Amino acid sequence: MKEFFLAFVPLFFAVDAIGILPIFIGLTEGLEGRARATVVWQSVMTALAVAIGFVFFGRSVLDLMGVTVADFAVAGGVLLFMITTVDLVSGQKLARTAGTTIGAVPLGMPLIVGPAVLTTALMLVHVYGWVATLLAVVANVLLAGVVLHSADLLTKLLGRTGSRVASKVSGLILAAIAVMMIRKGLTAIIPQLYAPAP
């Protein structure tokens, strides 16, 4: 249970369901309730498929390329920090623009599951294990689906300003998580540089 909670928290901020709300509302404007619910369902299924597939096969791909977990931690942390910095400074989600379809793309990928979620999930597998990470991924994607399904109600409660503030806070916490990933990666890499040759 503890591992699940520790994996759930960073993924919660990486998904940033509240921050997605304004984009989702704009993309589904004019759709009736049943049509919007279908879009949400397709988005959740796409997000789950991408995230679970990456959790299972992402590490194998890295191993084939000779990339260590520490290498990925530093690279992923830097990427995550850049993404959150752009989000915080510009107020626009990096690589989260609308395309010609609103079902699987861009809502499922990369709105719900984007680079931040994939990077975080792969790191969490190494720290907390497969079971806790997979459960946390599924829980967060389903939670995002509930949030999007309740978009009208949540927007009325939070307002546009409230949604933006919640998104900014999530971005700041995610930036701190990115720094932690970089620190842990460097902590593992630096001793190897000074280790005596075999």
N, C-alpha and C positions, 0 to 999 in steps of 0.2 A: 504493500500500500504506500509506503514511504517513497519507494522508487517511482511508482506511478505518479505521485504528486510532484516529485522533483522533475520528472520528465514532462508532466502536463503544463507546468507553469511557463517555461520558456517557449513551448509550442503555442500556448495560448497567446502570448504577446507576438509571436511570429505570424500567426494567422491573422490577428488584428481584425476580427469580425466586425467590430464597431466602426473601425476606420473604413471598411469596405462599403458600409451602408449607403453613403451618398452616391458612390459609383453605381451600386446595384440599383438604386432607385432611378437613377438617370437612364441606365440601360434598359430597364423594364417599364419605363414610363409608357402608359397607354395599354399595357397588357391587363387583361382581366384576371381575377383571383385564381382561377384554375390554371390558366396559362402561366402565370407567374410561379405557381406552385410546381408546375412541371419543370420550369427552368431551374428552380432551386434543387429539385431532385436530381436532374441531370448534372448539375454543377457538383453536388455532393458526391455522386457516384464517380465522376471524373477525378475529383480531388483525391478520393480514397484510392482509386486505382493507381494514380501517379505516385502518391506518397508511399503506399505499401510496396509497390514495385521498386521504388528507389531504396527503401529501407532494406529490402531483401537482396537486391542485386547491385546496389551502389558500391558496397565494400568490395565485392568481387571485381568490379570494373577498375577500382582504384588499385587493387592488388595486381591486376594484369599490367597496369601502367607503372608499377613500382612506386606508387605513392603511399606513404605511411599515414597513419591516423594523425600523427603530429603535424605532418605537412598539410593535411586537409584542414586541420584545426586552424592553422595560421591563415591559409588561403581563404577558408570559409569565414573566419572571423573578420578578415579584412573586407571581403565582399559584403558580409552582413553589415559591417560598420558603414560602408559606403552607401548601401541601400537605405539604411535608417537615417543617415545624414541627409541624403537627398530628400527623403520623406519629411524630415523635420524642418529643413531649411526652405524647401520649395512648396511643401504642402501637397505635392503630387506623388502618387505611388509610382516608383520606377517600374517600367515594363508592365504597367497595369492600365493600358488604354483599351478602349472598346474596339472590337473588330467588326466583321460583318455578321458574326453569329454571337449569341449571348448565352448559349447553353454550356457546352463543355469548354469552349474558348470564347471569351477570356475569363468567365466567372470561375469555372472549376480550376483551370490552369491558365494564367498565373495569378488570378485574383485570390482564391482561397489557398491554393498550394503553389507558392512561387519559390524563388531561390532561397529566401530566408527560411522557409519551412523545411525545404529539402536539406539544406546545410545543417540546420539545427537537429533535425531528425537523425541524420547519419552520425552526428557527434554523440547524441544521446544513446544510441545503440551501444557505442563503445563504453559509455560511462554506466548506464543503468540496465543494459541488456535488452534483448529482443522483445520479451513479453511486455515489460513496462512501457517501452517506447511505442510498440504497436498499439497498445491500449490507449496510450496518450494521444497518438495520432488520430485514431478512430474517434475518440471522445471529442477532440478539438474540431475535427471536420464536421461531425454531427452537430456540435454546438454552434458552429458557424451556420449550418443549414437552418437550425432553429432561429438564430438571430435574423438571417435573411428572410425567413418565412414570416417573421414578426416585424418586418421592416417598417411598416406604416406606424405601428404602435410605438416602437422604440424611437422613431424619429420624432413623434409627437412628444414623447417623454423627455428626450434629451435635447431636441432642437438641433439645428445645424451647428451652432456654436458648441454645444455639449458633445456632439459627435466628433468634432475636430479636436477638442481638448482631450477627449479620451484617446483618440488616435495619436496625439502628440506624446501623451504620457506613455503609451505602449511603445512608441518609437524610442523614447529615451531609455526605457528599461531594456529594450532589445539591443540598443547600442552598448549598454553596460555588459550585457551577456556576450556581445561580440568581442569586447575587450578581454573578458574572462577567457574566451576561447583562444584568443591570440596569446595571452599570458601562459595558459596551460600548454599550448603547442610549443612555444619557445622554451618553456621549462623542460620539455622532453627532448627538444632538438639540440639545445646548447651543450648539455653534457656529452652528447654523442660526438660533437665536434672536437672536444678535448680528450676524448677517450683514447687510450693507447692503441695503436694499430695491432691487430692480431698476428 
